[in-house]
């Protein structure tokens, strides 16, 4: 039986590159869809991979790149005011090109009124994919373990209005393992939405403690008010939508919408997800 043709977007990025490497290790040929085919960040693969240029906002370019693709791994685009519209353009191109199944990296608790403002765009994209006629699988990731240490300021303090809220943070590598597994057997996961989480529910106080223990330095969490959070980030000169996203990263944690660990990573891949301590010690 002929194998599905798989395409991976964002292959020069973190998750897309990991997915491409996972598929390569499994011996699956693939098409890498990237903004810049000459990028040095293209993953080094053992099998020959087809590389095509895409821009989510360019329907014709995307249509050409997607011809002949059966199963598509769609990484969400970089954050921008036009992201939801760009996603819709790309999804329409995929449907027109004849893509059969889309595996999309969404976000936990995606909803039109999600506390984390960027999760609203993910919800809009999910809705557009579901209405496209293509089969779909949504991977609703929580915040990445990989990002936790970057929250620590130069003074060793994590600041934000997260309160005692918790998040089951997940490693990018675990998201990639789930995605690669789904891509190689998409029919078994059609119409499924998976909460892709790490193994433990952590407050930012917990995160600070674990970083302190592993790194041997003092890291603490300071619970800002929402007003303090906006004021402390005003000096960056970022647009309002971006500041809203930064602040709502913490208020989403405070709301506990990402607090519950799921069994998706282990159930789909057969291997338990990585904890924050494990990740830090390995890096």
N, C-alpha and C positions, 0 to 999 in steps of 0.2 A: 504494500500500500504506500502511495506517495505521501511524503511528509508535508505538513503545512509549511508555506513560506512565511517566515517570521521577520518582522521589522522592529527595530529598537530605536526609539527616539532618545535624544539626550545622551548619546553614547560618549560624548566628551565630558559629561558631568559625572557626579558621584554615583547616583543610583543607576543611571543608564549604563555607565561604564561597567559597573559591577554585574548588572544583568547580562550584558554582552559577554563578559568573561565567564559567567556561569553557563550560559548557553554554549559557548565555545568548549568549555570543559566537558559538556555533555555530548559534544560532537555534532551540534546542530549548526547548520549554515544559517546565515542571517544577513539582513540588509541593515546597515547602520544609517540612520537618518539624522543629520547634524546640520547646524548652521554653517559650519566651515569645514569642508572635507580635508583641508590641508592642516588642520589643527594638530599640534604635537600631542594633544591630550587624547587623541583616538586610542582606544585600548589596543595593546599588542595581542593579537589573537593567533592561535595555531592554525585555524582554518581560514581560508580566503573568504573575506567578507565583502560584499558589495557595499559601496558607500555612496549615498546620494545626499544632495543638499536640500534642506527644507527650511521654510520659514512659516510658522503657524499662521501668520497674517496674509500669506501669499497663496491663494487658492490654487492657481495654475501650477506654481512650482511644486506645491505639495501633491497635487493630483498626479503630476508626472513621476514623482518619487514613490508614490504609493501604488502605482500600477503593478499588478501581479502579486501583491501582498495578501496573504490570507489572515494572518493574526498580527495585530499591532500592539506593541507596548508603548503607551502614550504617557510620557512624563509631563507633569504640569510645567508650563512655561515659567520663565522668571517673572517675578512679581512686577506688575505694571498696571496702570489704570485701564488698559485695553485687554488685559489677559483673558477675561471671559469671552470677549468678542473674538479674539484671536483663536482661542480654543474652538469656538463654534465654527469658524472658518475652516480650521483643520479637520474637524470631525466631518463636516459636509464634504470636504475633499476625499476623506477616507471612504465615506459611503459611496460617493460617485465612482471612486477607483475600483470598487468591488471588494473592499476589505470585509471579511466575514465576522471578525471578533476583535473587540478592543479591550485591552486590559489597561485601566487608567489608575494612576496614582492620585487618589483623592485625599481627603483629610478627615480625621475623626470628628464625629458630630456635625458633618456637613449639613447645612440647613440654610434657608433664606434669611433667618434671623440669628445665625450662629454668633456666639460671643466673640470668637476669634474671627475678625472681619474677613480674612482671606478664605476662610472655610465657606463663606457665602458664594464665592466664585467657583469653588469646587462643586458646590451643590448645583449651580447653574450648568456646569459642564456635565455633571452626571445626568441631569435632566435632558440635556441636548443629545448626549450619546444614547440614552434609553429611547428617545424618540426617533432615532436615526434609521431604525430597521436593522442595525447590526447587533449581533450578540455582544454581551459585555460582561466584564468582571471589574468591580471597583475595590481597590485596596485602600482602605481608609487608615492611613498611617497617623500615629501620634507624633509629637515632637521627637526629633532625633536625639538619641544618646550622644551622637557625635558632636552635637552642638552645645551640650551642657557646660563644658569647661569654658566655652567662649562667652558664657553669660557672666563670668567672673571679671570684675573690674580690676584695674591696676592695683587697687588698694585691697584686693582679696575679698571683695564684697559683691554678692549677687543682689541687685536691687530691682524690685518690681512689686506691683500690687497683687501678689499671688496668695497671700494669707497662708492658711494651713492646707490649701488645696493640694491635690495630688495628681500626678500624671504617670501613666505606665509607658515611659519613654522607650523608644525602640531604636535599634541599631540599623543604619542604612543597609549593612550587609545582610541583615535578616529580612528586610523588605525585599532586597534583590533576590534572595533565595526563594521567597514566596513567589515573586513575579516570574522567575525562570521556571519554577515548577508548574505554575498555571499556564504559561505560554506553551509548554510542551504537551499539555493535555487540556486544552481550553474547554472542550465540550463538557468535561466533568465539573467545570466551575462557571458555566454560563448562567447569567442571571443572579450571581451571588455577590453580596457585599460583605467583605471581610474587614473587621477591626484588627489591624495589624499592630500589635503592641509588644513591649518588652515583658519580662516575667514578674515585675514588681511595681507596686504603686508607691511612688516617691513624692514627698513634698520637696520644696526647694531647700528647706532646712536639712532634709535627708541628703539631697544632692550635695550641698555644701560640706556636710560631714563626711560623705564618702570620698569626695575630692581631697579633703584635708587628710583623711587616713591614708589614701593611696599616694598622694604627692608629698606628704610630709610637710605641709605648710598650712597655715590657718586660713580657712575660707569660711565665711559666714553669710547668712541671708538676712537682708533688711527688707521688711515688708513696707513698701512705700504706700501712700494713699494714691488713688488715681490722679488726683491733682498734682501731687509731687512727681509722679511718673511723667506726666506731660511736661511739667516745668523742667525736669532734669534732662529731657530729650529735646527741648526746644532749641538748644544751642547748635544742634547738628544741621539746622536749616533744611531738613527733609520736608517733602510735601506732606500735607495733612493726612492723606490716605496711608502713607507709609508709617507715620507716627502712630496712627490708629492701630495699625497692624502690630507695631512693636509693643504698645501698651496692652493690647488685647491678647498678646501671647501670655501675659501674666494673669489677666482677669479670666482667661479661659481655663488656666490651671486652677485658679481660685474657685471656679464654678464646679469642679470635679467631673466635668463631662468626659475627661480622658483618664479617670482614676482607676477604672476596672481593667485589670489585665485580661486578655483573651488567650485562648489556646490555639489561635489560628496558625502561628508560625510552626509550632510543633506538630499540629494536626496535618498541615499541608506538606511540610518538608520532612517530617520525621525527626527533627532535631530541635531541642529547646532553644529559645531565644537567649541572646546575650544580656547579662545584667550590666549595670553601670560599672560596678567594681571590676568585673571581668574585662569590660571594654577598656577601662583606664589602664589596667595592668598589662593588657596586650599592646597598648599603644605607647 
